[in-house]
Amino acid sequence: QVQLVESGGGLVQAGGSLRLSCAASGSIFSINTMGWYRQAPGKQRELVADITSGGRTNYVDSVKGRFTISGDNAKKTMYLQMNSLKPEDTAVYYCVADITTYRSPYYGEQFWGQGTQVTVSS
């Protein structure tokens, strides 16, 4: 009933940039928050950044000043601009969203995308 589709991952050299997108579709009443998690091999999944419907943002310390999260409410799409990428940013990046659906209009549900690989070579 709700789908999150990520795009924009790939292979880039250290110091380069990538822009991830996450488009939400389906039976959406409202999008409350959206965010990006990442998981590197052998490591726990961690929150990279998130953004509320009001535009409030939050970043993990390791990406502050390099990554920028933004959203387009009309397009139901979230972006993650990643600059000055480092090899340690290599991971699968997942889009996550807290969405209130028409089926359940009184509370939000969490939905996940399928993930997109980001690889930064040194």
C-alpha positions as CSV (number, residue, x, y, z in Angstrom):
1,Q,0.0,0.0,0.0
2,V,3.0,2.3,0.5
3,Q,6.2,2.0,-1.5
4,L,9.5,3.7,-1.0
5,V,11.9,3.6,-4.0
6,E,15.5,4.7,-3.7
7,S,17.8,5.8,-6.5
8,G,21.1,7.5,-7.0
9,G,23.6,5.1,-5.4
10,G,26.7,4.0,-7.2
11,L,30.5,4.0,-7.2
12,V,32.4,7.2,-6.6
13,Q,36.0,8.2,-5.7
14,A,36.8,9.6,-2.4
15,G,36.0,13.3,-2.3
16,G,33.2,12.9,-4.9
17,S,29.5,13.5,-4.6
18,L,26.3,11.5,-5.0
19,R,22.7,12.4,-4.6
20,L,20.2,9.8,-3.3
21,S,16.5,10.1,-3.9
22,C,13.6,8.3,-2.2
23,A,10.1,8.6,-3.7
24,A,7.1,7.6,-1.7
25,S,3.9,6.4,-3.3
26,G,0.7,4.6,-2.5
27,S,-2.1,5.3,0.0
28,I,-0.5,8.2,1.8
29,F,-2.4,10.5,4.0
30,S,0.6,12.3,5.3
31,I,4.3,11.8,5.6
32,N,5.5,12.6,9.1
33,T,9.2,12.1,8.9
34,M,11.6,10.6,6.4
35,G,15.2,9.6,6.9
36,W,18.2,7.7,5.7
37,Y,19.9,4.8,7.4
38,R,23.0,3.0,6.3
39,Q,24.5,-0.4,7.0
40,A,28.1,-1.3,6.2
41,P,29.3,-4.9,6.1
42,G,29.8,-6.2,9.6
43,K,28.3,-3.1,11.2
44,Q,25.0,-2.2,12.7
45,R,22.5,-0.1,10.8
46,E,22.8,3.5,11.8
47,L,20.7,6.6,11.2
48,V,22.4,9.0,8.9
49,A,19.9,11.9,8.7
50,D,16.2,12.5,9.0
51,I,13.8,15.3,8.3
52,T,10.4,16.1,9.7
53,S,7.4,17.4,7.7
54,G,8.2,20.8,9.1
55,G,11.7,20.7,7.7
56,R,13.6,20.0,10.9
57,T,16.7,18.0,10.2
58,N,19.0,15.8,12.2
59,Y,22.4,14.3,11.2
60,V,24.8,11.8,12.7
61,D,28.0,13.6,13.7
62,S,30.1,11.8,11.1
63,V,28.3,13.4,8.1
64,K,27.6,16.9,9.5
65,G,28.9,19.5,7.1
66,R,29.1,17.0,4.2
67,F,25.6,15.6,3.8
68,T,22.4,17.5,3.3
69,I,18.9,16.1,3.6
70,S,15.9,17.8,2.0
71,G,12.4,17.0,1.0
72,D,9.8,17.9,-1.6
73,N,6.4,17.5,0.0
74,A,4.5,17.9,-3.2
75,K,6.5,15.2,-4.9
76,K,6.7,13.0,-1.7
77,T,10.4,12.7,-2.4
78,M,13.4,13.0,-0.1
79,Y,16.9,13.6,-1.1
80,L,20.3,13.1,0.4
81,Q,23.1,15.2,-1.1
82,M,26.4,13.6,-0.2
83,N,29.6,15.6,-0.7
84,S,33.2,15.0,0.2
85,L,32.5,11.3,0.4
86,K,34.9,9.1,2.3
87,P,35.5,5.3,2.0
88,E,33.9,4.9,5.4
89,D,30.6,6.1,3.9
90,T,30.5,2.9,1.9
91,A,27.3,1.1,2.8
92,V,23.8,0.2,1.7
93,Y,21.6,3.2,2.3
94,Y,18.0,2.7,3.2
95,C,15.1,5.2,3.0
96,V,12.7,5.0,5.9
97,A,9.5,7.0,6.4
98,D,6.9,7.4,9.1
99,I,3.7,7.6,7.1
100,T,0.1,8.0,8.1
101,T,-2.0,6.0,5.6
102,Y,-5.7,6.3,4.6
103,R,-6.1,2.8,5.9
104,S,-4.9,3.8,9.4
105,P,-5.4,7.5,9.6
106,Y,-4.8,7.9,13.4
107,Y,-1.2,6.9,13.7
108,G,2.0,6.6,11.6
109,E,3.5,3.4,10.4
110,Q,7.2,2.9,9.5
111,F,8.1,1.9,5.9
112,W,11.5,1.0,4.4
113,G,12.9,1.1,1.0
114,Q,14.9,-1.8,-0.6
115,G,18.2,0.0,-0.2
116,T,20.8,1.4,-2.6
117,Q,24.5,0.6,-2.6
118,V,27.0,3.5,-2.2
119,T,30.6,2.6,-2.7
120,V,33.4,5.1,-2.2
121,S,36.8,4.1,-3.4
122,S,40.0,5.5,-1.9
